[in-house]
Amino acid sequence: MRNGNFDLNLCKVLVALFEARSVTGAAEKLGRTQSAVSNSLRKLRDIMDDPLFVRTAGGLVLTPKASEMEQQARTIIHLTETLLTDRAPFDPATAVGRFRIGAPDRLGLPVILPCFQSLHRACSKTELHLITTERGRALSQLDADELDLVFGWIEHPPARFSVVPMFREKFVCLCRKGHPILRHGPPLDLPMLLSFPHVVVSVAADNKAAFDFVLARMGKERQTAVLVPHFLMVPSLLKEGELIGVYTQGIAERLARDFDLVAYPISATIESLEQSMVWHKRYETDPRHRWFREQMIFACRQSDIEFVTDHPGAPAA
């Protein structure tokens, strides 16, 4: 084959010749003149350094070289036509591959688990991956196409990302039954919360959790007694002694119910945390991604969390 810039239109002529086995028939299929098709065939023979088609009484016969090329040429034209035409609707029942969601560990049980249960029923052939993320790396993972969707507290993302505010969660105090802090309130005020040692859950490089950022805005810090990367150890750590945790309401109430702990209200002066759903705009119109986003919104709406309704761009009911 002689190298050079290959005209894809020549590939269309080649496929037409494969199908019609005559220059006249190929010209009719393509809506071109016979001379135009003959000229294209001469170019193809020159490029491939092979006659490709030999004239016989029954029409054109393929050379061995042309026979080798036939399926590849048909595939090229099929893929090109598919690329340039509307894609078929996304069918979750037959979809394969994987869908990757990044979220902080606090959203795993109360939010992502019911979403995944619902998604698995609808698209059982698709792998669902949950990757624990920290807010400092979440957007870079979307940029690198390591994640398809991110949930969490993401403030002011760049314009290349789409953001839908999803829900707000209050902070609550999680502790054992009979803990001394329960003699006060409810609600617990900030000085009382900060008078006890805390179990902090964070995978961030600075070892800070969402509540630490809220405290920083108020000019406050808490005493971190134990730092862990996920909530698995939290119930055992809180079962004895005076350790407490301040977590968002969803995960705190789930752990309180499952491990016989207490989720105790705290002062309303401590701001709640707004959680958003974020994705890269490269997938804005992709049918598969759009379907998954819609399903995540629907699943979240079935939960008891406080959905955002007063924010521009909030998802419609």
ZAKOLMAR-704097 format. One line per field, with one value per atom (N, C-alpha, C): x negated, y negated, z negated. Coordinates in steps of 0.02 Angstrom, whole numbers, plus 50000, padded with zeros to 5 digits. Last residue first. Layout:
<pts>
xx	c(X; ...)
yy	c(Y; ...)
zz	c(Z; ...)
</pts>
This chain:
<pts>
xx	c(51960; 51992; 52019; 51800; 51873; 51902; 51651; 51688; 51763; 51599; 51617; 51659; 51574; 51545; 51560; 51567; 51572; 51538; 51647; 51584; 51592; 51746; 51745; 51680; 51738; 51789; 51787; 51647; 51642; 51696; 51718; 51697; 51696; 51671; 51703; 51677; 51700; 51657; 51693; 51766; 51794; 51752; 51783; 51756; 51787; 51824; 51862; 51839; 51731; 51797; 51839; 51629; 51620; 51687; 51685; 51672; 51663; 51688; 51750; 51740; 51552; 51597; 51661; 51510; 51482; 51527; 51580; 51595; 51568; 51518; 51590; 51609; 51389; 51400; 51474; 51414; 51389; 51400; 51456; 51501; 51478; 51339; 51400; 51449; 51253; 51239; 51302; 51319; 51304; 51294; 51325; 51386; 51375; 51236; 51229; 51289; 51234; 51288; 51284; 51123; 51186; 51244; 50995; 51048; 51118; 50918; 50908; 50963; 50940; 50986; 50973; 50934; 50898; 50944; 51038; 51011; 50976; 51108; 51065; 51040; 51225; 51206; 51169; 51202; 51218; 51198; 51259; 51227; 51249; 51232; 51266; 51226; 51250; 51204; 51245; 51295; 51302; 51257; 51211; 51241; 51244; 51262; 51210; 51239; 51377; 51330; 51271; 51447; 51463; 51416; 51353; 51380; 51391; 51399; 51353; 51383; 51474; 51475; 51424; 51395; 51422; 51419; 51408; 51395; 51433; 51338; 51384; 51361; 51334; 51304; 51358; 51354; 51381; 51344; 51319; 51270; 51290; 51419; 51389; 51345; 51455; 51505; 51473; 51333; 51369; 51420; 51304; 51261; 51295; 51409; 51402; 51360; 51383; 51445; 51442; 51259; 51265; 51327; 51288; 51245; 51251; 51381; 51396; 51354; 51321; 51377; 51389; 51142; 51205; 51260; 51067; 51072; 51137; 50963; 51012; 51012; 50941; 50930; 50982; 50850; 50911; 50891; 50786; 50779; 50848; 50785; 50818; 50809; 50816; 50780; 50820; 50881; 50855; 50822; 50927; 50964; 50942; 50853; 50899; 50934; 50781; 50745; 50790; 50884; 50845; 50808; 50930; 50974; 50935; 50808; 50838; 50883; 50757; 50734; 50770; 50821; 50826; 50808; 50809; 50854; 50857; 50636; 50704; 50744; 50511; 50527; 50598; 50496; 50504; 50525; 50426; 50439; 50442; 50464; 50452; 50470; 50470; 50440; 50421; 50466; 50469; 50433; 50555; 50502; 50512; 50590; 50609; 50549; 50598; 50569; 50594; 50664; 50659; 50623; 50713; 50653; 50641; 50812; 50833; 50774; 50745; 50781; 50805; 50704; 50654; 50687; 50823; 50794; 50745; 50833; 50886; 50860; 50719; 50724; 50778; 50753; 50696; 50697; 50857; 50873; 50815; 50789; 50833; 50847; 50621; 50686; 50728; 50444; 50503; 50566; 50318; 50353; 50415; 50262; 50255; 50291; 50296; 50226; 50215; 50443; 50410; 50338; 50520; 50467; 50428; 50598; 50572; 50519; 50683; 50678; 50657; 50645; 50651; 50641; 50706; 50684; 50698; 50658; 50697; 50663; 50684; 50640; 50681; 50781; 50769; 50722; 50808; 50778; 50762; 50876; 50803; 50769; 51008; 50981; 50905; 51017; 51025; 50996; 51001; 50952; 50957; 51118; 51050; 50999; 51255; 51223; 51150; 51377; 51311; 51282; 51553; 51495; 51430; 51574; 51553; 51582; 51445; 51486; 51546; 51357; 51365; 51408; 51337; 51368; 51383; 51264; 51336; 51373; 51134; 51157; 51233; 51109; 51120; 51148; 51203; 51145; 51160; 51308; 51282; 51221; 51260; 51313; 51282; 51128; 51158; 51216; 51157; 51122; 51157; 51157; 51165; 51125; 51240; 51190; 51206; 51264; 51288; 51230; 51293; 51246; 51281; 51410; 51389; 51333; 51398; 51397; 51374; 51484; 51448; 51452; 51463; 51496; 51453; 51418; 51462; 51500; 51372; 51380; 51433; 51282; 51351; 51351; 51165; 51179; 51254; 51039; 51109; 51123; 50881; 50920; 50992; 50817; 50817; 50855; 50813; 50869; 50871; 50763; 50753; 50809; 50864; 50824; 50817; 50906; 50882; 50838; 50885; 50899; 50867; 50957; 50910; 50928; 50990; 50989; 50936; 51059; 51024; 51030; 51032; 51077; 51035; 50993; 50968; 51026; 50966; 51011; 50983; 50867; 50920; 50963; 50688; 50754; 50805; 50582; 50578; 50644; 50561; 50607; 50599; 50492; 50452; 50494; 50596; 50556; 50519; 50633; 50680; 50643; 50518; 50536; 50588; 50524; 50469; 50482; 50635; 50640; 50584; 50586; 50644; 50647; 50487; 50467; 50525; 50546; 50488; 50467; 50644; 50664; 50605; 50611; 50608; 50613; 50702; 50665; 50661; 50721; 50720; 50675; 50817; 50748; 50751; 50916; 50914; 50842; 50977; 50918; 50927; 51069; 51076; 51018; 51082; 51046; 51055; 51230; 51181; 51148; 51330; 51269; 51214; 51440; 51403; 51338; 51519; 51464; 51416; 51619; 51635; 51582; 51560; 51621; 51636; 51457; 51441; 51503; 51522; 51489; 51476; 51566; 51614; 51584; 51443; 51493; 51544; 51385; 51356; 51405; 51467; 51462; 51436; 51443; 51510; 51510; 51299; 51324; 51394; 51291; 51267; 51294; 51356; 51373; 51355; 51316; 51382; 51403; 51186; 51244; 51311; 51107; 51110; 51174; 51084; 51143; 51154; 50966; 51027; 51091; 50865; 50889; 50955; 50898; 50867; 50900; 50892; 50929; 50890; 50905; 50862; 50903; 50951; 50975; 50927; 50952; 50910; 50934; 51010; 51025; 50993; 50967; 50966; 50985; 51032; 50982; 50986; 51196; 51139; 51089; 51372; 51310; 51257; 51496; 51445; 51376; 51571; 51578; 51523; 51552; 51518; 51520; 51522; 51564; 51529; 51528; 51493; 51542; 51567; 51583; 51547; 51431; 51491; 51504; 51373; 51363; 51430; 51381; 51405; 51395; 51225; 51297; 51317; 51089; 51118; 51194; 51059; 51032; 51069; 51117; 51143; 51121; 51033; 51104; 51136; 50914; 50918; 50990; 50947; 50928; 50934; 50970; 51023; 51008; 50845; 50903; 50959; 50768; 50751; 50811; 50832; 50831; 50816; 50802; 50872; 50877; 50663; 50692; 50765; 50652; 50625; 50656; 50709; 50741; 50717; 50617; 50690; 50721; 50482; 50503; 50577; 50469; 50443; 50471; 50520; 50557; 50535; 50419; 50485; 50526; 50318; 50308; 50375; 50373; 50361; 50352; 50498; 50432; 50423; 50667; 50618; 50552; 50739; 50718; 50663; 50878; 50812; 50800; 50967; 50956; 50887; 50967; 51018; 51013; 50856; 50922; 50978; 50750; 50766; 50836; 50623; 50684; 50691; 50567; 50551; 50617; 50514; 50571; 50549; 50376; 50434; 50493; 50248; 50306; 50373; 50136; 50169; 50230; 50092; 50045; 50072; 50172; 50163; 50113; 50167; 50150; 50132; 50211; 50144; 50121; 50338; 50288; 50217; 50395; 50389; 50337; 50391; 50353; 50343; 50478; 50408; 50365; 50595; 50567; 50494; 50618; 50603; 50572; 50645; 50588; 50568; 50763; 50705; 50641; 50845; 50829; 50768; 50848; 50823; 50804; 50906; 50837; 50807; 51035; 50990; 50918; 51084; 51076; 51028; 51181; 51126; 51124; 51256; 51283; 51229; 51218; 51187; 51217; 51288; 51295; 51271; 51241; 51311; 51321; 51107; 51124; 51196; 51121; 51093; 51109; 51170; 51211; 51186; 51058; 51124; 51168; 50959; 50950; 51017; 51006; 51001; 50994; 51035; 50990; 50991; 51107; 51137; 51099; 51027; 51097; 51126; 50899; 50907; 50980; 50932; 50909; 50914; 50963; 51015; 50996; 50837; 50893; 50949; 50768; 50746; 50802; 50835; 50837; 50818; 50799; 50869; 50877; 50663; 50685; 50759; 50660; 50638; 50660; 50696; 50745; 50725; 50582; 50632; 50685; 50426; 50492; 50544; 50273; 50325; 50392; 50121; 50185; 50241; 50004; 50028; 50093; 49921; 49943; 49964; 49973; 49935; 49964; 49958; 50000; 49956)
yy	c(49082; 49139; 49188; 49034; 49029; 49091; 48989; 49034; 49029; 48818; 48879; 48923; 48699; 48759; 48822; 48603; 48603; 48666; 48674; 48656; 48656; 48729; 48656; 48631; 48862; 48840; 48765; 49002; 48930; 48912; 49118; 49102; 49026; 49196; 49132; 49111; 49374; 49315; 49254; 49492; 49444; 49380; 49544; 49548; 49493; 49522; 49572; 49577; 49436; 49409; 49458; 49522; 49477; 49449; 49583; 49623; 49578; 49473; 49506; 49546; 49446; 49395; 49427; 49565; 49545; 49493; 49562; 49614; 49597; 49453; 49450; 49502; 49505; 49446; 49441; 49612; 49625; 49565; 49540; 49587; 49601; 49468; 49432; 49478; 49572; 49532; 49494; 49618; 49663; 49624; 49505; 49538; 49582; 49356; 49428; 49465; 49222; 49248; 49323; 49209; 49173; 49205; 49254; 49304; 49273; 49143; 49187; 49239; 49083; 49066; 49106; 49193; 49155; 49142; 49166; 49207; 49162; 49177; 49142; 49190; 49139; 49190; 49153; 49082; 49073; 49135; 49034; 49085; 49077; 48919; 48932; 48981; 48928; 48941; 48957; 48798; 48864; 48868; 48706; 48712; 48784; 48680; 48715; 48734; 48635; 48584; 48615; 48740; 48720; 48666; 48856; 48789; 48773; 49030; 48976; 48909; 49185; 49121; 49072; 49344; 49292; 49224; 49509; 49452; 49393; 49641; 49585; 49531; 49819; 49757; 49702; 49949; 49930; 49870; 49972; 49990; 49965; 49932; 49998; 50020; 49803; 49856; 49925; 49735; 49737; 49794; 49747; 49781; 49786; 49667; 49737; 49776; 49544; 49579; 49653; 49515; 49519; 49559; 49508; 49561; 49570; 49396; 49460; 49517; 49283; 49318; 49388; 49277; 49259; 49308; 49274; 49297; 49272; 49279; 49233; 49246; 49391; 49374; 49324; 49418; 49403; 49393; 49504; 49483; 49469; 49552; 49488; 49462; 49732; 49670; 49608; 49832; 49824; 49755; 49823; 49864; 49854; 49759; 49718; 49757; 49859; 49807; 49767; 49931; 49963; 49911; 49836; 49861; 49892; 49814; 49762; 49790; 49902; 49908; 49861; 49862; 49931; 49938; 49740; 49745; 49815; 49698; 49717; 49729; 49662; 49646; 49663; 49573; 49635; 49617; 49509; 49495; 49562; 49457; 49514; 49493; 49328; 49381; 49440; 49164; 49229; 49280; 49033; 49079; 49147; 48901; 48952; 48995; 48722; 48787; 48837; 48570; 48620; 48682; 48473; 48459; 48508; 48509; 48478; 48461; 48571; 48510; 48472; 48684; 48634; 48568; 48758; 48727; 48672; 48797; 48756; 48721; 48875; 48816; 48769; 48977; 48935; 48871; 49042; 49002; 48957; 49112; 49056; 49011; 49142; 49163; 49102; 49152; 49114; 49145; 49195; 49230; 49193; 49146; 49104; 49134; 49241; 49234; 49193; 49336; 49277; 49272; 49428; 49455; 49398; 49438; 49398; 49436; 49422; 49465; 49423; 49410; 49376; 49426; 49405; 49453; 49421; 49283; 49305; 49362; 49236; 49259; 49292; 49091; 49163; 49181; 48960; 48977; 49052; 48932; 48927; 48945; 48944; 48991; 48991; 48832; 48899; 48951; 48725; 48736; 48806; 48746; 48757; 48766; 48837; 48777; 48792; 48955; 48943; 48880; 48917; 48937; 48921; 49045; 49022; 48952; 48987; 48979; 49025; 49115; 49046; 49043; 49245; 49209; 49137; 49294; 49298; 49265; 49294; 49237; 49235; 49417; 49357; 49298; 49554; 49509; 49445; 49641; 49627; 49581; 49711; 49699; 49689; 49625; 49684; 49663; 49512; 49535; 49597; 49380; 49453; 49475; 49233; 49264; 49339; 49172; 49195; 49226; 49055; 49093; 49113; 49074; 49044; 49086; 49066; 49108; 49067; 49043; 49015; 49064; 49093; 49094; 49061; 49045; 49102; 49099; 48939; 48946; 48999; 48988; 48985; 48991; 48935; 48945; 48940; 48970; 48955; 48975; 48898; 48947; 48922; 48793; 48855; 48911; 48688; 48691; 48755; 48752; 48716; 48730; 48745; 48782; 48742; 48692; 48652; 48691; 48831; 48759; 48729; 48976; 48948; 48875; 49102; 49031; 49000; 49232; 49204; 49129; 49346; 49318; 49287; 49360; 49348; 49320; 49470; 49427; 49419; 49542; 49519; 49466; 49539; 49542; 49517; 49524; 49579; 49589; 49420; 49473; 49535; 49313; 49369; 49428; 49235; 49211; 49269; 49310; 49302; 49280; 49292; 49360; 49359; 49157; 49181; 49253; 49156; 49125; 49148; 49226; 49250; 49221; 49182; 49219; 49237; 49115; 49084; 49118; 49197; 49141; 49109; 49369; 49310; 49249; 49521; 49463; 49410; 49689; 49638; 49581; 49749; 49732; 49677; 49877; 49820; 49809; 49939; 49931; 49869; 50060; 49997; 49991; 50133; 50131; 50061; 50189; 50135; 50138; 50279; 50298; 50245; 50222; 50275; 50295; 50098; 50110; 50162; 50100; 50075; 50092; 50149; 50182; 50162; 50059; 50129; 50166; 49941; 49945; 50018; 49973; 49957; 49965; 49992; 50046; 50036; 49867; 49925; 49983; 49790; 49774; 49835; 49845; 49853; 49837; 49809; 49878; 49885; 49668; 49708; 49779; 49628; 49601; 49649; 49690; 49658; 49639; 49753; 49790; 49754; 49643; 49711; 49747; 49518; 49526; 49599; 49524; 49508; 49518; 49539; 49599; 49586; 49444; 49453; 49511; 49515; 49484; 49491; 49554; 49533; 49498; 49685; 49629; 49615; 49756; 49742; 49678; 49893; 49823; 49808; 50002; 49983; 49910; 50127; 50077; 50062; 50134; 50164; 50109; 50135; 50098; 50135; 50190; 50226; 50193; 50105; 50177; 50217; 49974; 49997; 50072; 49914; 49967; 49994; 49760; 49801; 49851; 49754; 49738; 49786; 49737; 49771; 49753; 49578; 49642; 49672; 49506; 49507; 49577; 49513; 49515; 49517; 49524; 49462; 49462; 49650; 49591; 49528; 49731; 49731; 49669; 49705; 49687; 49684; 49759; 49688; 49665; 49893; 49853; 49779; 49928; 49936; 49892; 49904; 49865; 49869; 50001; 49929; 49887; 50120; 50099; 50024; 50127; 50122; 50097; 50140; 50081; 50071; 50265; 50205; 50142; 50350; 50342; 50280; 50329; 50318; 50305; 50357; 50290; 50283; 50486; 50471; 50405; 50465; 50509; 50497; 50388; 50358; 50400; 50486; 50426; 50393; 50580; 50599; 50538; 50486; 50516; 50538; 50515; 50487; 50524; 50479; 50530; 50501; 50405; 50397; 50452; 50515; 50454; 50451; 50627; 50622; 50560; 50613; 50613; 50605; 50500; 50565; 50560; 50394; 50400; 50471; 50387; 50410; 50423; 50278; 50309; 50327; 50259; 50263; 50299; 50237; 50223; 50225; 50145; 50209; 50193; 50038; 50074; 50143; 49957; 50025; 50065; 49841; 49838; 49908; 49889; 49859; 49858; 49933; 49981; 49954; 49811; 49866; 49917; 49741; 49716; 49771; 49820; 49813; 49789; 49798; 49865; 49863; 49664; 49683; 49753; 49677; 49637; 49655; 49750; 49779; 49742; 49656; 49718; 49751; 49560; 49541; 49603; 49631; 49607; 49588; 49652; 49709; 49687; 49530; 49553; 49613; 49569; 49537; 49562; 49633; 49573; 49534; 49751; 49691; 49627; 49844; 49844; 49779; 49812; 49803; 49800; 49850; 49780; 49765; 49987; 49946; 49873; 50025; 50034; 49992; 49992; 49961; 49966; 50073; 50001; 49966; 50213; 50181; 50106; 50265; 50304; 50279; 50210; 50212; 50257; 50227; 50245; 50255; 50184; 50250; 50273; 50055; 50104; 50175; 49998; 50001; 50052; 50006; 50046; 50052; 49914; 49983; 50028; 49796; 49824; 49898; 49780; 49788; 49818; 49761; 49820; 49834; 49639; 49697; 49762; 49556; 49568; 49627; 49542; 49589; 49603; 49535; 49504; 49556; 49533; 49575; 49540; 49468; 49450; 49488; 49606; 49540; 49526; 49752; 49708; 49641; 49890; 49828; 49780; 50060; 50000; 49938)
zz	c(47987; 47955; 48007; 48054; 48050; 48018; 47966; 48011; 48000; 47961; 47925; 47970; 48021; 48053; 48015; 47875; 47948; 47977; 47734; 47764; 47839; 47659; 47665; 47696; 47638; 47685; 47697; 47590; 47604; 47655; 47476; 47544; 47552; 47338; 47357; 47425; 47338; 47333; 47360; 47349; 47301; 47296; 47523; 47455; 47412; 47649; 47612; 47539; 47702; 47684; 47644; 47735; 47678; 47655; 47847; 47787; 47726; 47937; 47917; 47852; 47950; 47923; 47897; 48008; 47943; 47910; 48129; 48081; 48011; 48191; 48176; 48123; 48206; 48164; 48144; 48295; 48227; 48181; 48409; 48376; 48304; 48440; 48422; 48386; 48475; 48415; 48392; 48591; 48535; 48471; 48678; 48653; 48592; 48655; 48667; 48637; 48629; 48671; 48684; 48538; 48528; 48566; 48534; 48533; 48525; 48529; 48587; 48592; 48408; 48463; 48526; 48269; 48320; 48379; 48123; 48177; 48228; 47961; 48007; 48061; 47840; 47889; 47945; 47669; 47740; 47780; 47510; 47551; 47624; 47383; 47446; 47489; 47211; 47267; 47330; 47093; 47124; 47185; 46964; 47030; 47054; 46806; 46843; 46911; 46751; 46773; 46811; 46701; 46769; 46795; 46602; 46613; 46686; 46623; 46603; 46624; 46569; 46605; 46577; 46577; 46535; 46571; 46590; 46634; 46603; 46500; 46497; 46546; 46539; 46517; 46517; 46592; 46526; 46496; 46722; 46670; 46600; 46810; 46819; 46760; 46767; 46772; 46773; 46775; 46711; 46711; 46911; 46862; 46794; 46962; 46983; 46933; 46904; 46885; 46906; 46966; 46893; 46873; 47102; 47078; 47003; 47099; 47130; 47103; 47035; 47005; 47034; 47021; 47053; 47032; 46856; 46925; 46955; 46727; 46757; 46832; 46591; 46661; 46683; 46437; 46476; 46549; 46295; 46364; 46395; 46167; 46178; 46250; 46150; 46137; 46156; 46286; 46218; 46212; 46416; 46368; 46296; 46512; 46472; 46417; 46575; 46539; 46493; 46637; 46583; 46542; 46733; 46679; 46621; 46815; 46772; 46718; 46906; 46837; 46789; 47027; 47003; 46929; 47086; 47029; 46998; 47124; 47142; 47078; 47074; 47144; 47165; 46915; 46954; 47025; 46770; 46841; 46878; 46608; 46653; 46724; 46558; 46517; 46560; 46593; 46626; 46583; 46536; 46515; 46548; 46654; 46606; 46589; 46675; 46689; 46638; 46749; 46697; 46722; 46836; 46797; 46741; 46917; 46854; 46810; 47015; 47034; 46972; 46944; 46964; 46984; 46935; 46875; 46893; 47068; 47039; 46976; 47076; 47118; 47092; 46987; 46972; 47013; 47052; 46992; 46972; 47153; 47170; 47109; 47089; 47114; 47126; 47115; 47096; 47126; 47152; 47097; 47072; 47265; 47205; 47145; 47359; 47342; 47279; 47314; 47343; 47319; 47259; 47302; 47334; 47099; 47155; 47193; 46954; 47012; 47072; 46782; 46847; 46903; 46626; 46676; 46744; 46500; 46558; 46596; 46327; 46382; 46438; 46278; 46278; 46335; 46296; 46231; 46226; 46410; 46413; 46348; 46369; 46418; 46417; 46285; 46256; 46304; 46376; 46322; 46291; 46461; 46485; 46428; 46381; 46409; 46426; 46421; 46392; 46423; 46398; 46438; 46401; 46268; 46334; 46349; 46151; 46211; 46209; 46062; 46083; 46146; 46042; 45986; 46004; 46146; 46153; 46094; 46110; 46149; 46156; 46045; 46005; 46045; 46116; 46120; 46081; 46124; 46057; 46058; 46278; 46230; 46161; 46369; 46337; 46293; 46509; 46449; 46421; 46622; 46615; 46554; 46660; 46618; 46611; 46828; 46763; 46725; 46958; 46917; 46852; 47092; 47030; 46999; 47267; 47207; 47148; 47420; 47362; 47305; 47591; 47526; 47474; 47724; 47713; 47646; 47856; 47784; 47769; 47991; 47968; 47892; 48110; 48039; 48027; 48229; 48215; 48142; 48271; 48234; 48228; 48327; 48366; 48332; 48237; 48284; 48325; 48073; 48136; 48186; 47920; 47970; 48034; 47786; 47842; 47891; 47680; 47685; 47748; 47642; 47691; 47701; 47553; 47539; 47583; 47659; 47602; 47597; 47792; 47742; 47686; 47962; 47894; 47852; 48099; 48061; 47991; 48156; 48199; 48165; 48138; 48109; 48160; 48218; 48170; 48134; 48305; 48324; 48281; 48259; 48284; 48307; 48210; 48267; 48300; 48100; 48155; 48218; 48026; 48047; 48102; 48000; 48042; 48066; 47915; 47981; 48027; 47800; 47837; 47908; 47717; 47777; 47822; 47611; 47644; 47709; 47559; 47601; 47637; 47580; 47537; 47584; 47607; 47630; 47575; 47637; 47585; 47607; 47766; 47748; 47696; 47819; 47773; 47752; 47969; 47927; 47883; 48046; 48010; 47961; 48205; 48141; 48110; 48283; 48276; 48207; 48281; 48317; 48313; 48218; 48182; 48216; 48206; 48253; 48224; 48108; 48175; 48227; 47994; 48018; 48091; 47978; 47995; 48021; 47942; 48006; 48027; 47811; 47864; 47933; 47749; 47748; 47803; 47768; 47801; 47803; 47684; 47756; 47794; 47558; 47589; 47663; 47554; 47549; 47579; 47559; 47616; 47613; 47432; 47498; 47555; 47310; 47316; 47386; 47343; 47318; 47329; 47406; 47430; 47408; 47357; 47400; 47421; 47286; 47248; 47289; 47379; 47344; 47307; 47528; 47462; 47425; 47694; 47639; 47574; 47864; 47810; 47756; 47966; 47927; 47870; 48123; 48064; 48029; 48208; 48192; 48125; 48345; 48274; 48267; 48455; 48437; 48363; 48533; 48498; 48483; 48551; 48548; 48508; 48551; 48588; 48584; 48471; 48461; 48496; 48517; 48455; 48446; 48667; 48639; 48576; 48748; 48698; 48668; 48922; 48852; 48805; 49039; 49016; 48943; 49098; 49065; 49044; 49259; 49190; 49161; 49352; 49346; 49273; 49353; 49380; 49378; 49305; 49271; 49291; 49401; 49332; 49295; 49509; 49513; 49444; 49457; 49476; 49479; 49442; 49383; 49398; 49577; 49527; 49466; 49636; 49658; 49607; 49566; 49565; 49583; 49603; 49533; 49527; 49740; 49718; 49646; 49732; 49764; 49743; 49669; 49636; 49666; 49765; 49700; 49664; 49878; 49881; 49812; 49882; 49863; 49851; 49932; 49864; 49838; 50059; 50013; 49941; 50116; 50104; 50055; 50123; 50083; 50066; 50213; 50144; 50098; 50307; 50300; 50228; 50354; 50306; 50311; 50509; 50462; 50418; 50590; 50560; 50508; 50706; 50667; 50638; 50784; 50731; 50689; 50864; 50896; 50845; 50769; 50799; 50831; 50711; 50748; 50778; 50545; 50613; 50650; 50417; 50452; 50523; 50371; 50327; 50358; 50423; 50465; 50427; 50317; 50332; 50375; 50240; 50284; 50300; 50167; 50141; 50182; 50247; 50176; 50150; 50371; 50365; 50292; 50342; 50369; 50361; 50304; 50255; 50278; 50425; 50367; 50315; 50501; 50522; 50464; 50429; 50430; 50452; 50459; 50390; 50387; 50595; 50574; 50502; 50588; 50622; 50601; 50527; 50492; 50522; 50629; 50563; 50523; 50734; 50742; 50674; 50688; 50696; 50701; 50562; 50631; 50633; 50413; 50449; 50521; 50316; 50349; 50385; 50262; 50234; 50263; 50337; 50264; 50233; 50466; 50449; 50374; 50455; 50470; 50452; 50436; 50382; 50392; 50562; 50502; 50444; 50643; 50654; 50592; 50592; 50588; 50596; 50491; 50556; 50546; 50368; 50412; 50484; 50264; 50331; 50379; 50148; 50147; 50218; 50184; 50154; 50160; 50225; 50275; 50248; 50102; 50154; 50208; 50042; 50014; 50066; 50123; 50118; 50094; 50098; 50166; 50164; 49965; 49981; 50051; 49981; 49944; 49958; 50042; 50080; 50046; 49939; 49992; 50036; 49866; 49842; 49894; 49936; 49940; 49919; 49855; 49885; 49880; 49885; 49855; 49890; 49888; 49907; 49872; 49951; 49898; 49926; 50042; 50045; 49993; 50000; 50000; 50000)
</pts>
